[in-house]
């Protein structure tokens, strides 16, 4: 029988390795920029075209490479960081496995220009799909210039499965932000399709955070710092007031490397829990310094997951230092005025008018809204018909314990007119401004009025998006809104949808827009917060399909515009809310699957009183 085991050619082995190391254009940016930092560069420029599919170019002023090193750098497992196994546990640099350049060269056309400062000439190397095409001496600036063209050109299936340009560039921004936040003393420039996205001079950590996420964050940062024999922790957390539902900036760094750590994240959120509303997320930029021998960075292909030897001991340290930082934000100086020599002003005595008589209210103490009476027979019959109709339509009403999620996310149907609800009075009761309780022939229906309003508004905004026609209310004085680079990158792809909903925005340049008009009904709402919430909702969910973007925008806007908890509705408002709700094609659940209506039947009521 013939032997069947054979060694893979280097080109194929490199492509397999590239599948782990180079997953998307952002992976190339990460690897090349980290190499530039390891080379001692203090000025790095990143140029991206077509979200990295056409070109990724990284220019640095580092120490450069010799002719031999430039050639060796593209070989698998070629590295200057490791000489023996023990070196794996004392690393202070980014790349160390020696697979990045070999992997990139296996799936793209790569050109390297590099020169050491002490040499008169540099080296040019061209590689395509792991095949060397050219190597020669050239005149070039000190440092290195890596140009990666036509990523995955030889793997059409991989290239086809790349996401949309806006998503791929957003991924590049995420990687870029992680790198610049941990290297504030390095100057960075980022260009995308000939547009400058970032121009970050060398500075300190606090100023770098402000330069990346906007100057407004500077007033929201609280410093933290602690040093123990085990670990040093420093950085900044956001004030409790700066926490938000989505789009929070949450970063952990250890020994100059970005990491994701769910256990340490829990320590931060646990410290914030008593100070922020449920569901809000705090901002934090936390830097850890620890003996490299106490961590293992080689447990994940992208090295974002890091194992700590003493996790349980570090948890309370993080919890304590974050609590201390939050405590500082609650400390306000006492202002004491000098009373000596002060002018004694007489107290103002208000002239009170005569006491007005208490108004008299006539009401029927025998009236019971949950009992059918001769005065309101038609209202009860209408409700019974309504729920009989719903029960016969195979759309079950949820019970208190039901948690089934309605995953129907299709285009909205034309909303019918609520002819069924044209009655004089509905048989319902408003409980604590939160629930509408309605009596039925078979029991009680309990409606969450805020969730009902979210469903109604969501359907309305989706209809406007599909009809491409929204009602806009012009603002007398346009409001100016400044976006972060990541938000501004996403915005052009969503401007059309914003216009269909009713937003009128004009670009002022430098990531700044003027809000000239807003959807009707939003005049008294914080429009800046609404827009940022909608953008971050789309960014957070990573919407790829146009319909999903529309749903994300509509849901975010509906949640902002819906009636708040605790609002007592008038009789007419409650009537209209219920009428609009049951005109919806999906009245039982909110768009994100939360129960709107719960039915408590007669049998359940009787059990509660046994």
Beta strands, then each sheet from edge to edge (+ up, - down):
strand 1: 43-49
strand 2: 55-60
strand 3: 109-115
strand 4: 122-128
strand 5: 131-138
strand 6: 143-149
strand 7: 187-192
strand 8: 195-200
strand 9: 221-227
strand 10: 231-238
strand 11: 250-254
strand 12: 257-259
strand 13: 284-290
strand 14: 295-296
strand 15: 307-308
strand 16: 428-431
strand 17: 435-440
strand 18: 443-448
strand 19: 472-482
strand 20: 504-509
strand 21: 512-519
strand 22: 597-601
sheet 1: 5+ 4- 3+ 6- 2+ 1- 7- 8+
sheet 2: 9+ 10- 13+ 11+ 12-
sheet 3: 14+ 15-
sheet 4: 16+ 17- 18+ 22-
sheet 5: 19+ 21- 20+
end
